[in-house]
């Protein structure tokens, strides 16, 4: 593994076979065959990032919502999502935008830092 200038380990590109998969969290009723029921709650996890999407939230029945506690997102409605696939895409879009906002904010904060003293001269 290579490290970047901040001693973080660079994440290698993963092959499609090793990518995380969406996991079904749906609570299915026993009164109907599972094949006749649609998934209503899914999650995906990649390292510390865990995203949950559901259209079975008690306060948002029939509307897709997402959770991502790692980014402090709790029960965010996804009003443009009208399908499971649409909810997946909308949730990832929200995460990507939030991470971009955090990255931009970190760059601004970084500009406020004074340079570290040169260890050779201290």
N, C-alpha and C positions, 0 to 999 in steps of 0.2 A: 504494500500500500504506500502511496505517495502522500506527503503532507504538503499543504499549501503554506503560504507565508505566515499564517496565524496558528500553525501546528494542528490544523484540523485535518482529519483524514478525508481525502477526496473520495467521493462515492463513485465506484465504477458503474458504467452502464450495465443494466441487467438484461439478460435475454428474456424474450417473451415468456418462455417456460418458467422462469424464476420470478416473474412479476407477481405481486399479491393479487388475490382474487376476492371479489365481493362475496361475502358470506350472508346467507339468509338467516335472519333473526326472527322471522315471522312466527307468531303463535297460531298454529292452524287448528281449526275446529275438528273435532272427531266425527261430527255429524255428516260431513261431506268428504268425498275422496279428495286427497291432497292435490291431485292433478286438476281438479275443478276449481281450485282456489289460487288466487294470485299472491305473489310475495308482496308484503306491505312494509317490511323493515329489513334493511340490509346494512352491513358495515364492511369497511375495508381498513386494513391497518398496514402501514409501511413504517417501520421503525417506531418513533414516538408519535407519529401522526395517525390518528384514528378518526374516521369520518363515519357517522351514522346517518342514514336517511330513512324516513318513515312517512307513511300517509295514514298511520293508525294512531297518531297522538290524540289523546282524549280531548284536548282543547282545539285541535285542528283537523278533525275528521274530514277525510277526502282531500286535504291539502298536503302537499309534500313539504316536510320540514327537515332541517338538518341539525346535527350536533357535532361539534368538534371542540372538546374541552381543552385540548392542547393550545388552541388559539382563542379560548374564552368565548366560544360561540355556543349558545344554548338555545335550542328551539327557534331557529331562524327559519321563517317561512320562505318557501321557494315558489312564489306565485306563478312564475312563467312555466314551471314544470308541470306537464300534463300526463306524463308517463314515467315509469320507472327509469328508463334510459335518460329521459329529460332531466329527472331529478339527480341522477349521477353526474351528468354534465354540469348542471347548475351548481351542485355542491362543490365540485372540483374548481369551477370558475370562481366561486366565493373564496375558497381556500387560496387559490393562486393570487387573487387580488389582495387578500389580507396579507399574504406573505410579501408581496411587492410593497405594500404600504409600510410594513414593518422594516423591510430592507431599506427603503427610502428614509425612514425616520432614523434608523441606525447610522446611515451615512451622514445625516445632519448632525447627530450627536457626536459622531467620530470627528467631525470638523472642529468641535469645541475642545478637543484634547490637545494638550501641550505635548511636544515630542518627548520621548523617553531619553534620559541622559545616556550618553555613550558610555558603555561599561569600561571601555579602555581608559577613559579620562576621569572616572569617579573614584 
